[in-house]
Amino acid sequence: MKLEGFPQTVSLRDGTPVTVRPLAAADAKALLEFYRSLPEEDRLYLKDDVTDAGWLHRFVALVGSGEVVSLIAERGDKVVAEATLYRALRGWSTHVGEIRVSVAPALRRDGLGTSLAGELVKVATRIGVEKMVIEVVENQVGARKMFRKLGFRQEAVLHGHVKDINGTKRNLILASSDVSHVWDAMEALVADFSPSAE
Ligand SMILES: CC(C)(COP(=O)(O)OP(=O)(O)OC[C@H]1O[C@@H](n2cnc3c(N)ncnc32)[C@H](O)[C@@H]1OP(=O)(O)O)[C@@H](O)C(=O)NCCC(=O)NCCS
């Protein structure tokens, strides 16, 4: 799927410029390096083993098939964040998109996660997604707060549904929002802080 309007330069809250663009197959190595550089504390609760080259191979194939939209943020030649929109191409939930975001620890709390989520909402609108969902482990406090600010609200808690990479069972929270609602929340947030896109 060809995405219009990229690459973009996004200025973070502290003025750092990063380039945001769709993932290409040639970015696979840089993406793997990014995920492998995340602290274990972050990887503990990620749904997939993003450090596994086999996962990456399947992920890039899903991007190729249009089931996944992946945006990366780069600083120099390094990937510093990735945001994913998963959307089933068949079946009864083709109007639902699941969103996931990971940002390098050094660049957090500067608006990049919000900015990437916002770009994915724009993409979601264009491809006919009506409802956005996130799946987060109860302990992912930062992610829960960020998505709450974006208008996501808890729909369900699945108890002991996740085994983290240490084998400890955790509760999974499903939260959702209508795309139009996220859009309104994004516009309100832009007034508060302005990671600007050119
Ligand atoms: C969750 C994550 C993507 C947020 O990225 P980010 O670039 O730091 O997000 P933003 O700067 O846009 O934060 C927006 C708001 O979310 C909330 N927030 C984000 N991280 C937070 C944290 N660690 N603690 C408390 N609130 C947090 C804050 O309200 C923040 O606004 P503020 O900085 O003005 O107070 C990032 O922390 C991350 O990659 N975590 C590990 C992976 C993960 O949990 N991903 C979610 C899977 S869906």
PDBQT file of the ligand as one rigid body, heavy atoms in Angstrom, charges set to zero:
ROOT
HETATM    1  C1  LIG A 201       4.289   4.070  25.576  1.00  0.00    +0.000 C 
HETATM    2  C2  LIG A 201       5.299   4.814  24.715  1.00  0.00    +0.000 C 
HETATM    3  C3  LIG A 201       5.115   4.420  23.260  1.00  0.00    +0.000 C 
HETATM    4  C4  LIG A 201       5.050   6.330  24.857  1.00  0.00    +0.000 C 
HETATM    5  O1  LIG A 201       5.892   7.032  23.949  1.00  0.00    +0.000 OA
HETATM    6  P1  LIG A 201       6.302   8.557  24.226  1.00  0.00    +0.000 P 
HETATM    7  O2  LIG A 201       6.976   9.082  23.007  1.00  0.00    +0.000 OA
HETATM    8  O3  LIG A 201       7.053   8.661  25.494  1.00  0.00    +0.000 OA
HETATM    9  O4  LIG A 201       4.864   9.217  24.407  1.00  0.00    +0.000 OA
HETATM   10  P2  LIG A 201       4.500  10.778  24.501  1.00  0.00    +0.000 P 
HETATM   11  O5  LIG A 201       5.715  11.596  24.757  1.00  0.00    +0.000 OA
HETATM   12  O6  LIG A 201       3.713  11.103  23.299  1.00  0.00    +0.000 OA
HETATM   13  O7  LIG A 201       3.585  10.791  25.806  1.00  0.00    +0.000 OA
HETATM   14  C5  LIG A 201       2.263  11.275  25.789  1.00  0.00    +0.000 C 
HETATM   15  C6  LIG A 201       1.695  11.224  27.188  1.00  0.00    +0.000 C 
HETATM   16  O8  LIG A 201       1.564   9.869  27.635  1.00  0.00    +0.000 OA
HETATM   17  C7  LIG A 201       1.809   9.813  29.053  1.00  0.00    +0.000 C 
HETATM   18  N1  LIG A 201       3.000   9.013  29.309  1.00  0.00    +0.000 N 
HETATM   19  C8  LIG A 201       3.868   8.503  28.392  1.00  0.00    +0.000 A 
HETATM   20  N2  LIG A 201       4.815   7.764  29.014  1.00  0.00    +0.000 NA
HETATM   21  C9  LIG A 201       4.540   7.823  30.335  1.00  0.00    +0.000 A 
HETATM   22  C10 LIG A 201       5.158   7.243  31.493  1.00  0.00    +0.000 A 
HETATM   23  N3  LIG A 201       6.250   6.479  31.409  1.00  0.00    +0.000 N 
HETATM   24  N4  LIG A 201       4.598   7.490  32.691  1.00  0.00    +0.000 NA
HETATM   25  C11 LIG A 201       3.501   8.254  32.801  1.00  0.00    +0.000 A 
HETATM   26  N5  LIG A 201       2.872   8.840  31.744  1.00  0.00    +0.000 NA
HETATM   27  C12 LIG A 201       3.386   8.618  30.533  1.00  0.00    +0.000 A 
HETATM   28  C13 LIG A 201       2.037  11.247  29.505  1.00  0.00    +0.000 C 
HETATM   29  O9  LIG A 201       0.791  11.754  29.878  1.00  0.00    +0.000 OA
HETATM   30  C14 LIG A 201       2.535  11.900  28.246  1.00  0.00    +0.000 C 
HETATM   31  O10 LIG A 201       2.307  13.280  28.205  1.00  0.00    +0.000 OA
HETATM   32  P3  LIG A 201       3.295  14.290  29.010  1.00  0.00    +0.000 P 
HETATM   33  O11 LIG A 201       4.696  13.877  28.699  1.00  0.00    +0.000 OA
HETATM   34  O12 LIG A 201       2.904  15.624  28.466  1.00  0.00    +0.000 OA
HETATM   35  O13 LIG A 201       2.987  14.110  30.458  1.00  0.00    +0.000 OA
HETATM   36  C15 LIG A 201       6.758   4.524  25.193  1.00  0.00    +0.000 C 
HETATM   37  O14 LIG A 201       6.839   4.756  26.583  1.00  0.00    +0.000 OA
HETATM   38  C16 LIG A 201       7.211   3.106  24.915  1.00  0.00    +0.000 C 
HETATM   39  O15 LIG A 201       7.716   2.822  23.827  1.00  0.00    +0.000 OA
HETATM   40  N6  LIG A 201       7.030   2.188  25.917  1.00  0.00    +0.000 N 
HETATM   41  C17 LIG A 201       7.455   0.792  25.776  1.00  0.00    +0.000 C 
HETATM   42  C18 LIG A 201       6.623   0.017  24.774  1.00  0.00    +0.000 C 
HETATM   43  C19 LIG A 201       5.137   0.064  25.065  1.00  0.00    +0.000 C 
HETATM   44  O16 LIG A 201       4.702  -0.072  26.196  1.00  0.00    +0.000 OA
HETATM   45  N7  LIG A 201       4.372   0.239  23.989  1.00  0.00    +0.000 N 
HETATM   46  C20 LIG A 201       2.931   0.214  24.029  1.00  0.00    +0.000 C 
HETATM   47  C21 LIG A 201       2.425  -1.007  23.337  1.00  0.00    +0.000 C 
HETATM   48  S1  LIG A 201       0.852  -0.638  22.599  1.00  0.00    +0.000 SA
ENDROOT
TORSDOF 0
